[in-house]
Amino acid sequence: MANANTIAVKEQAVAEVTEKLKSSSCTIVADYRGLNVAQVTQLRKSLREAGIEFTVLKNTLARRATANAELTDLDEYLTGPTAIAFSKDDVVSPAKILTEFAKKNDKLSVKAGVVEGRVVGYDQIKALADLPSKEGLLSMLLSVLQAPVRNFALAVKAVAEKKEAEGQA
Protein backbone atom coordinates (compact mmCIF):
# COMPACT_ATOMS: atom_id res chain seq x y z
CA MET A 1 0.00 0.00 0.00
CA ALA A 2 1.31 3.43 -0.93
CA ASN A 3 2.24 5.88 1.76
CA ALA A 4 -0.17 8.81 2.22
CA ASN A 5 2.72 11.29 1.90
CA THR A 6 3.83 9.71 -1.37
CA ILE A 7 0.32 9.91 -2.76
CA ALA A 8 0.04 13.57 -1.72
CA VAL A 9 3.37 14.40 -3.37
CA LYS A 10 2.31 12.68 -6.60
CA GLU A 11 -1.08 14.43 -6.60
CA GLN A 12 0.70 17.76 -6.11
CA ALA A 13 3.05 16.97 -9.03
CA VAL A 14 0.11 16.05 -11.27
CA ALA A 15 -1.68 19.29 -10.31
CA GLU A 16 1.43 21.35 -11.12
CA VAL A 17 1.95 19.68 -14.49
CA THR A 18 -1.75 20.06 -15.31
CA GLU A 19 -1.52 23.79 -14.60
CA LYS A 20 1.63 24.09 -16.72
CA LEU A 21 -0.06 22.26 -19.61
CA LYS A 22 -3.04 24.61 -19.40
CA SER A 23 -1.05 27.84 -19.04
CA SER A 24 1.78 27.15 -21.50
CA SER A 25 1.61 28.54 -24.99
CA CYS A 26 3.99 25.80 -26.13
CA THR A 27 4.83 22.44 -24.55
CA ILE A 28 7.25 20.03 -26.21
CA VAL A 29 7.76 16.35 -25.33
CA ALA A 30 11.19 14.89 -26.00
CA ASP A 31 13.03 11.60 -25.47
CA TYR A 32 16.38 12.29 -23.81
CA ARG A 33 17.57 8.66 -23.62
CA GLY A 34 21.33 8.46 -24.07
CA LEU A 35 22.23 12.05 -23.20
CA ASN A 36 24.94 12.38 -20.59
CA VAL A 37 24.78 14.74 -17.62
CA ALA A 38 26.84 17.45 -19.34
CA GLN A 39 24.57 17.44 -22.39
CA VAL A 40 21.39 17.60 -20.29
CA THR A 41 22.91 20.43 -18.24
CA GLN A 42 23.79 22.34 -21.41
CA LEU A 43 20.26 21.84 -22.79
CA ARG A 44 18.64 22.94 -19.51
CA LYS A 45 20.87 26.03 -19.42
CA SER A 46 19.95 27.15 -22.94
CA LEU A 47 16.24 26.55 -22.25
CA ARG A 48 16.40 28.36 -18.89
CA GLU A 49 18.05 31.39 -20.55
CA ALA A 50 15.04 31.57 -22.89
CA GLY A 51 12.60 31.36 -19.96
CA ILE A 52 11.57 27.77 -20.69
CA GLU A 53 11.11 25.18 -17.96
CA PHE A 54 12.47 21.71 -18.76
CA THR A 55 11.50 18.81 -16.52
CA VAL A 56 11.69 15.03 -16.52
CA LEU A 57 8.44 13.28 -15.60
CA LYS A 58 7.19 9.79 -15.03
CA ASN A 59 4.86 8.90 -17.87
CA THR A 60 2.06 7.80 -15.52
CA LEU A 61 2.05 11.20 -13.82
CA ALA A 62 2.23 12.97 -17.19
CA ARG A 63 -0.75 10.93 -18.47
CA ARG A 64 -2.81 11.88 -15.42
CA ALA A 65 -1.94 15.53 -16.04
CA THR A 66 -2.88 15.31 -19.73
CA ALA A 67 -6.21 13.73 -18.74
CA ASN A 68 -6.86 16.60 -16.31
CA ALA A 69 -5.87 19.16 -18.97
CA GLU A 70 -7.98 17.37 -21.62
CA LEU A 71 -4.94 16.73 -23.82
CA THR A 72 -5.10 12.92 -23.96
CA ASP A 73 -3.97 12.96 -27.62
CA LEU A 74 -0.49 13.58 -26.20
CA ASP A 75 -0.53 10.23 -24.32
CA GLU A 76 0.67 8.22 -27.32
CA TYR A 77 3.96 10.17 -27.18
CA LEU A 78 4.48 9.56 -23.46
CA THR A 79 6.60 6.43 -23.78
CA GLY A 80 10.17 5.83 -22.70
CA PRO A 81 12.21 8.47 -20.87
CA THR A 82 10.22 11.66 -21.22
CA ALA A 83 11.26 15.25 -20.69
CA ILE A 84 8.85 18.11 -21.20
CA ALA A 85 9.64 21.74 -21.99
CA PHE A 86 7.04 24.35 -20.95
CA SER A 87 7.02 27.89 -22.36
CA LYS A 88 4.44 30.39 -21.17
CA ASP A 89 5.17 33.24 -23.59
CA ASP A 90 7.06 32.16 -26.67
CA VAL A 91 5.84 29.46 -29.04
CA VAL A 92 8.87 29.42 -31.34
CA SER A 93 11.83 29.41 -28.90
CA PRO A 94 11.34 25.96 -27.33
CA ALA A 95 10.88 24.36 -30.74
CA LYS A 96 13.93 26.14 -32.10
CA ILE A 97 16.19 25.32 -29.13
CA LEU A 98 15.18 21.65 -28.89
CA THR A 99 15.39 20.92 -32.63
CA GLU A 100 18.77 22.67 -32.90
CA PHE A 101 20.04 20.67 -29.93
CA ALA A 102 18.65 17.46 -31.47
CA LYS A 103 20.57 18.19 -34.69
CA LYS A 104 23.84 18.39 -32.75
CA ASN A 105 23.02 15.51 -30.37
CA ASP A 106 21.28 12.64 -32.11
CA LYS A 107 20.38 11.10 -28.74
CA LEU A 108 17.68 13.74 -28.14
CA SER A 109 14.53 13.25 -30.16
CA VAL A 110 11.60 15.64 -30.21
CA LYS A 111 8.37 13.60 -30.18
CA ALA A 112 5.45 16.03 -30.22
CA GLY A 113 4.00 19.00 -28.42
CA VAL A 114 1.08 21.19 -27.54
CA VAL A 115 0.88 24.57 -29.25
CA GLU A 116 -1.82 26.99 -28.11
CA GLY A 117 -3.85 24.10 -26.65
CA ARG A 118 -3.60 21.84 -29.71
CA VAL A 119 -1.54 18.62 -29.85
CA VAL A 120 0.89 18.65 -32.77
CA GLY A 121 3.39 16.14 -34.11
CA TYR A 122 7.09 16.43 -34.84
CA ASP A 123 6.51 17.90 -38.31
CA GLN A 124 4.62 20.89 -36.90
CA ILE A 125 7.28 21.37 -34.19
CA LYS A 126 9.96 21.33 -36.91
CA ALA A 127 7.97 23.88 -38.95
CA LEU A 128 7.75 26.10 -35.85
CA ALA A 129 11.50 25.83 -35.36
CA ASP A 130 12.08 27.06 -38.90
CA LEU A 131 10.11 30.26 -38.25
CA PRO A 132 11.96 33.44 -37.41
CA SER A 133 11.98 34.51 -33.77
CA LYS A 134 9.20 36.65 -32.33
CA GLU A 135 11.39 39.73 -32.66
CA GLY A 136 12.15 38.84 -36.28
CA LEU A 137 8.46 38.43 -37.08
CA LEU A 138 7.65 41.76 -35.41
CA SER A 139 10.44 43.43 -37.40
CA MET A 140 9.00 42.04 -40.65
CA LEU A 141 5.52 43.20 -39.69
CA LEU A 142 6.80 46.67 -38.86
CA SER A 143 8.56 47.02 -42.21
CA VAL A 144 5.39 45.92 -44.02
CA LEU A 145 3.34 48.47 -42.07
CA GLN A 146 5.86 51.25 -42.75
CA ALA A 147 6.06 50.62 -46.50
CA PRO A 148 2.86 52.50 -47.51
CA VAL A 149 3.80 55.55 -45.43
CA ARG A 150 7.35 55.54 -46.83
CA ASN A 151 6.05 55.22 -50.41
CA PHE A 152 3.57 58.06 -49.84
CA ALA A 153 6.32 60.29 -48.45
CA LEU A 154 8.54 59.55 -51.47
CA ALA A 155 5.65 60.34 -53.85
CA VAL A 156 4.95 63.67 -52.09
CA LYS A 157 8.64 64.54 -52.23
CA ALA A 158 8.79 63.71 -55.95
CA VAL A 159 5.74 65.92 -56.67
CA ALA A 160 7.26 68.77 -54.64
CA GLU A 161 10.58 68.49 -56.50
CA LYS A 162 8.76 68.45 -59.84
CA LYS A 163 6.74 71.58 -58.94
CA GLU A 164 9.92 73.29 -57.76
CA ALA A 165 11.70 72.41 -60.99
CA GLU A 166 8.76 73.75 -63.05
CA GLY A 167 8.73 76.96 -60.99
CA GLN A 168 12.42 77.60 -61.69
CA ALA A 169 12.00 77.05 -65.43
N, C-alpha and C positions, 0 to 999 in steps of 0.2 A: 504494500500500500504506500502511495506517495505521501511524503511529508506535507503538512499544511503550508509550511513556509515555502517549500519548493513550488507548490501549486500557485501560491500567491505571486511569487516571483515570475513564473511563466505567464500568468494572467496579465501581470503588469507589462511584461515584454510584448505580449500580443496586442495589448491596448496601445502601447507606444508605436508599434509598427503600423497598426491600423490607422492611427492618427497621421503618421508620416505618409502613408499611401494616399490618404484623402487630401492632405494639404500640399503634397508635392506637385509641382508642375511637370516634373519629369522624374521617373524612377526607372533604373536600368538594372536588370538581373544578369549577373555574370558568373561563369565558372572559373575559379581561380586555382584549380587543381594543378599542382606542379610548380607554382611560383614559390621562390624561397623568401625568407623573411625580409631580406634587403629589397627585393622587388616589390613585395606588398607594402613595405614602408614607403618606398618611392612613390608608388601609386596613391597611397593614402595622402601623402604630402601634397602631391599635385592636385588631388581632388579637394583637399582641405583649403588650399590656397584659393580655389575657385568658389568656396562656400558650399561645397557638396559633402554630404555625410556618406561615408562608406562603412558598411557594417556586414559582418558575417552572421548568418542566422541559420538555425535548424529549420529544415524544410517543413516539419510539422507545425512549428510556430508560425512560419511564414504563410502556410496554407490557411491556418485559422485566421490570420490577419487579413488575407485576401478575401476570405468568406465574409468577414465583418465589413470589409470595405466594398463588397460586391464586385470584386475583380477576380472571380474564380477562373476566368480564361487564362490567367497567368500561372495557374497551378501546374499545367503541363510542362512548364519550364523550370519548375522547382524540383529538380532532381540533381543528385550529386552535390559536391561542395558548392554552396551558393553564397554569393556576396551581393549585396544590394546597395546601389548608390541612389541617394535621395537628394533632389535639388528643388528648393522651394521657388526660386525666382527664374532661373535660366533653363530653357529647354535644350539649347544647343550644346552648352559647355560639357555636361556629363557625357553626352554621346561622343563629342569630339575627343575628350580626354581618354575615355575608355577605348575607343576604336584605335586611336593613335598608339596607345600603350599596347594594345593587342597586336598591332602590326610589328612592333619591336620585340614583343615577348609572346611567342606563339602559344605559350601555356595558358594565357588568359583568353577566354572566349566569351564574347558578348552573346547572350541568349535571346533576350527580348526586353520589353520594357512597358511602361505605362506613360503615355504622353497626354497631358490634359484630360486625364480620366479614361483614356481609351488604351486597351492593350494592343501593342504593336510588336511585330516580329523583328528579326535582325535586319532585314532589308530596309525597313523604315528607320531604324536606329542609324544604319549606315548612311541613309539619305540625309538624315538630320546632321550627322557629323560632317557631311560635305557642304553644308550651308555656311555662309559667312557668320561671324559672331554677331551678337545683338548690336554692338556698336557699329560694325560694318554695315548691317542692314539699315540701321538708322541713318548712317552717312549716305547710303545710296538713296534712301527715301528723301532726305534733305536736298540732295542735288537734283532729284526729279522735281521736287516742289519749287526749287529756286529757278529752274530753267525758264518757265514762262515769264517770270519777272525780269530775269536777265535779258531775255530776247526782246521784251517790250522796251526795256531801257536802251538797248542797242538800236532798236528801230527809231525811237524818239531822238536819240543822238544823231542818227543818220539823217533824219528829216531836218533837224536843226542845222546841221552842217551844210546840207543842200540849200536851205533857205539863205544861210549866211553867204554861201558862195554865189548865189543868184543876186543877192543884195550888193555884193562887191562888183559884180559885172556890169 
